[in-house]
Amino acid sequence: MRLIEKQDRLGGTAAISGGVVWLPDHAQMAAQGKTDSAAEALAYFRSLDHGEMDEALLAAFVTEARQMHNFLTGIGALQLTMMPDYPDYYGERPGAKADGGRSLDNELFDFNMLGAWKDRVFVNGAAPRMMLRETPLGGSNGMVDPAELQRRADRDLRGWGQALVGRLLRACLDRGIEPLLGCGGYRLCVERGRVTGAIVKRDGQQDIMTARQGVILATGGFEWNEALKHAFLRGPLDAPASPPTNRGDGLKMAMAAWASLGNMTSAWWVPTLAVPEAEWESGETRNMPVLIERTLPHGIMVNRAGRRFCNEAANYSALAGAFYAFDPATYGYPNLPAYLVFDSQYRERYPLASFMPGTPLPSWVAQAENLEELAAKIGIDPAHLPATVERFNSLAEQCEDTDFARGKAGYDRFYGDRSRDGAAATLGTVSKPPFYAVEIRMGALGTNGGPKTNAQAQILDVDGEPIAGLFGAGNVISAPTGSVYPGAGGTLGPALTFGYIAGRAAARLANQ
């Protein structure tokens, strides 16, 4: 078996992610007094379906997820702990778990266990020394004893996606599988309708690698490939939050092998904030997902007209529908870009990206003593913004957003100020000068369209027939859950499960 990686380090998007894995009906739920079933998970997805989901793929995911989890845990490739209070993103839908249970966090992993491979896992910046459930993203206060953090740093204990990728790598090494780095796939080798290997590029040279059992594509999405984005996505995507290595290599390989494509207009959308001081190693500006900032009290999002256009605290992936609203009169997207507007009450209590309360804000954050002046600075309508804020303030004082229902759903409140009860966790007046604003774009954690697969993770051709010897998993394929991001870890759960299905199916070929 060969594990081939284009970059000089492993892990890609998963390695720099939160590492949370969304799994229905796993064993830990019953141990903590929660109930779930494959049938409930299917009902949840069906309630969100707009015709893009494949029933067989959904069934494969929700029934095989438990087996995948048990298998990888049994061989030491996963060590996950359920986050009991982390709600599904659409908690009011049939089959949802509004009280949490399906999102699992990684235990800390000792990177010294990787030996010579400890520096071969992709990381951009400081390695995370906390588990996600210890942070505000996981519903905690982010407070860990400094001595404990130092102990973790001294031992090189890492959480988040680093722990996920580290354990998976260790499991590979234990089985004699050493990844081949700096070796990118270029084209598939096809003989008499069967994939027999791949043409790869390494050190500027092309080479053919043969595959007796099959090739599994797991190359990520295409959100950094300008030509593919323009060809397929439904609107502009100029601020991806993933590493700039996701350029559609696997998609192009599958297309050249006559693969059928699905879900190509969609992505795992997320509002992003460009932080000029934060760059990828290759020099691109890093776009940070805006998960918490838009949900906290004393802030709103407005469009170029100075008007609110959505529930700011809603599920980040679903917000794309609001950002990409198209105005036929102006033939444009009036909500792109948007602006997060907040006041001094916000600044006194909450962070903005990595800038904590009380610390100076960078020059790219607009500031003004009144809303009219702020509107002029960011180039939006100075008449509408004060009226919008006045309207929002009246709703916040009543603690009921009758315009967009912000704070009504449990998920809205999860990322808010959890010291406040009910809708007050996310609703608070924008009334204390000075006022601030930053530009928000609609980015993506990755794309979710690609070659179609069947329930055995076999990639299908343009006639819907399996391409012999070709499998896929992760963001390179048409997502088994369609465009629905069900909860935290909604990409990694299906990716791991279909990786498991693909590996098992390829292994069966060796015994034929």
Helices and strands as residue ranges (DSSP letters): H 12-16, E 21-22, H 27-31, H 38-48, H 55-74, E 80-82, E 103-106, E 109-110, G 111-117, G 132-134, G 136-138, H 146-155, E 157-158, H 160-174, E 183-191, E 194-202, E 205-210, E 215-217, H 226-232, H 249-256, E 261-262, E 267-279, E 285-289, G 293-295, E 299-302, H 320-323, E 338-342, H 344-349, E 366-368, H 371-378, H 384-398, H 410-414, G 422-425, E 435-447, E 450-451, E 458-460, E 466-472, G 474-476, H 492-510
